[in-house]
């Protein structure tokens, strides 16, 4: 059945009125984990390094434990690592996102009367 209406909503976890995690921040964390670099992740996501670094600082300062740890220079340059706590946050957010999407899809069935 054709459904002209779509319900949309973005999952966002806030703490003290400020964004802690949302899909964009989770994508950044996942790309940092995959590349081992804040710079590489920012380029992949087409965001400035400054914006990525600010987001990482905000996440780390809001979380109860570090989420991203920077590694300083060396022969191959520095990098960044997502901590075990950070990986658990990503996993939990993904589970919540799946439930959130499922709920929204269920709500769309309530619009059947409007078609």
N, C-alpha and C positions, 0 to 999 in steps of 0.2 A: 504494500500500500504506500502511495506517495505521501510523505509527511512534509508539508511546507514549513512547519515550525521546528525550531531546534532550540533546546535549552542549553545554555552555556554557563559555566562558572569555573573559576580557577581555584584550585586548592592552594591555600596559603596558610602557613603556620606563623603566628605572630607571638611576640613576647614583649610585654610592656608597651604595646601599641606599635611596635616596629616589626617589619618583616624579618623572619628568621629563615624560613625555607619556602620556596615556591618552585614550580617547574623549571624556570629559567636558572635559578641558583643550583638546582639539582643537576641540570645539564652541564653547567660549569664544573661542578665537582666531578661528574663522570668523565668529562674530557680531561681534567687535570689528572685523574687516576689513570686514564688510558695513555696519556702522553708523558706524564711525569713532569709537566711544565705548565705554569700559569700562563706564560707567554704563548705557548703553542695552543693551549685551550682557548685563550682570548682570540687568537687569529682564526681558529676553526669556527668560533661562534660569531665572528665579525664584531667583536667588541674591543674597545681600547684596553691596553694592558692596565692602565690606571683604573678603569672601571672594574676589571676583573680583580685586581689586587684589593681595591676598596671593598668589593663584595666579600672576598675571602676574609679580610680583616673583620668585617661586620659579623660574618658567620662565626668566626673564632671567638669574638668578644661576647657574643650572645650565648654560645653553647657552654655547657658546664665543663666540657673537656675540649682540648684542641681537635679540630676537624681536619685542618690542613697544616702540615709542617713544611716550612721552607728549608731547603738544603743549600748551603752556601757553596760557591765556586768549586774549584778543583780542576783537574785536567780537562774534564768534559763540561765544565760550567756547573751552575747550580741546578736546582730542580725543586719539585714540590711532591709531597707524598700525602695521600689521604690516609688518615689514621684508621685503626680498627673501629674506633668510635664513629668516625666519619662514614665508613663503609656501612655500619649498622644503621646510621641515620638515612643514608641513601636507600638501603633495603626497606626500611620501615616506611619511608615516604612513598616509594614505589607501590607498596602494598596498600597504603592509604589512597593513593591515586587510583589504583585499580578499583577499589571499593567506591570511591567518589564517582568514577566514570560509570560504574554499574548502576549506582543510584540515579545519576542523571538520565541514563538510558531508560530506566524504569519510570521516571517522571514523564518522559516523552510520551509514554503510552496513555498518560492522563489527558493528553491533547487530542486523542482520537476523536473526541466529541466535537472538536473544532474544525475538522477537515471537511 
